Amino acid sequence: MLPNKTSLNILILVFVCLALFLPGSLKRGLWSPDETRYITVSKEMVDSGDWVTLRRNGEIYTQKPPVFFWAISAFGLLLGGFSELSARLVSILSGTGTVIATYIFTRKLFNDNTALIAGLILSTAIAYFAASQLVMLDPLFTFLTVSSLYLIYTGLTDASRRSLCYFAAFILMALATLTKGPVGFIIPLLAMAVYALLTRQARALLSRGTLAGFIVFLVIIASWLIPACMKGGEAYTNELLIKQIFGRYLQAFDHKEPLYYYFYAFPAGFFPWIIFLPAALFLLIKNRADDRAKLLVCWALSIFVFFTTSKSKNILYVLPMYPAAAIAIAYYWDHKRKPVKPLLISVAAMVALSASVSLFVMPHIDRLKSPKYFSSEIREAIGPGDTLSTFRINPVYWIYYCGRGHINELDGNDKLSEYLLSKERVFCIIDLSAYRDYIGSNKNHGYLLAYMPYGSRKTFGLISNRIR
C-alpha cells in the first residue's frame, strides 16, 4: 500500500487535473480539422467493424497508426455512443495519468514534496493542460513515453525487478509506436541509452527481459501492421510506412517550421513555469555529478534535439519533455527551500482562470471554431435520406455532427452545376465567397437556405436546388 502522504498527494493531483481538464472539455464542441477528423475515423471504425484498416469518409486513412483511434472507439462503446466527452476522455485520462506517473517518478528520484510540486507544475503548464482537453494523440503518447522511461530507469537501478520492468517497458513502447510511429520507441531508448552510457550502466540495459520484451514488441507491432498492409495493398503500405511513418521526420508534409522553432515554441508552451527553468538548469549543471541530474538532462535534451532536427514540427511534439522540465524546476524549488504557498496560489489561479475561460469565453470562441452549430441547422433543413455534399470544403468537418456516414466533395463549378440539376432534392455546404463567385458565372445557382460565420474570415452556407 502507498503511504498516507503519497495517497493524499495523488488525490490532490487528480483533483487539480480534473478541475483543469474537464471544464474546457464539457463546454465546447469538437474543433476542426483535427478533433472532427479523429472522431470521424474512430466512429467509422466501429460502424464498419474493421479495426485494422482505418478509414476516413470511406477512404483508407494512412496518416496515423491505430491505438489512439482504438481508445476513442472503446470509450464510445463503453459510454453507449460517441460524444465530445467520450472522444476527449482519452486525453483527459492520459493527461492525468502522466501527471501521476511524473509524481511517482519524481518520488523515486527525490521525495514526496518535490514530487507534488512537479505534478502541480506539469498540470498547469499552458500547452500541457490545453492538450489534455483536446482530441489529440500527444497526451496519450506522452503518457506511454513517460511510463516507459520510468520502467527503464527502474530496471537500471533495481536489478531484482530489471527483467520485469524492461519487459513492461517494451509493451508500452509498442503501444506508443502504434500511437505515433517509431518515435514511440526511439525517444525512450535514446534518452535512456545516453543516460546509461554517461553513468556507465550500459551493460545493465541488457537482460532476459530486454530480449523477451523486444520479441513481444515486434509481435504487438506485427499483429496490426501485417494485416493492415495485407488488406491495404502495396499503395497503402508505401504511403503508411515510407511517407507517413518514416518520411515525416525527413520531409515535412505539414507543420513545416524553421530549425529554431522549439527555442521559442517550448518556452511559450511551458508558460508560466519557464521563468524558473534557467535557474533549475543551472542547479542541474552545478550538481552534474549527481546521476539524477544527468537523467533529467538526457531525458529533456534527447527529445529536444530529436524533434529540432526533424523537418516536421509542432508545439505538442515535445510534450514528453515537459515532465523532465517540471521535475527539474521542482527539484530547484525544494532544494532552495522556496515556500510552497506562492506555488499553490499560482495553481489555484490557473484552475480559476481555466474554469472562467471555459464558462464565459469558450462558448463565444466555440461558435467560430466548431462546425457543431451550423450542423444543427443543416440537420433541421435536410432529411436523413437527402443527399448532402460539400463544395471545396473537407467533408470530414461535417460528417460527425451532420450524422452522416459519407459526404461527397464537389471540386469544380461544372460539378456543382450538374449536382444542382439533380432530379431529387440535394444540399451542399459551401463557403459564401465561393458561392458568390459561382453565381456570377452560372445561371443555375440554387437557393441559399442558411449561413453562419466560421472562424474570423469564413462564412459557410447551405444551398439546395429547391426551396422545399
Secondary structure, 3 states (H helix, E strand, C coil): CCCHHHHHHHHHHHHHHHHHHHHHHHCCCCCCCHHHHHHHHHHHHHHHCCCCCCEECCEECCCCCCHHHHHHHHHHHHCCCCCHHHHHHHHHHHHHHHHHHHHHHHHHHCCHHHHHHHHHHHHHCHHHHHHCCCCCCHHHHHHHHHHHHHHHHHHHHCHHHHHHHHHHHHHHHHHHHHHHCCHHHHHHHHHHHHHHHHCCCHHHHCCHHHHHHHHHHHHHHHHHHHHHHHHHHHHHHHHHHHHHHHHHHHCCCCCECCCCHHHHHHHHHCCCHHHHHHHHHHHHHHCCCCHHHHHHHHHHHHHHHHHHCCCECCCCCCHHHHHHHHHHHHHHHHHCCCCCHHHHHHHHHHHHHHHHHHHHHHHHHHHHHCCHHHHHHHHHHCCCCCEEEEECCCHHHCCCCCCCCCCEEECCHHHHHHHHCCCCCEEEEEEHHHHHHHHHHCCCCCEEEEEEEECCCEEEEEEECCCC
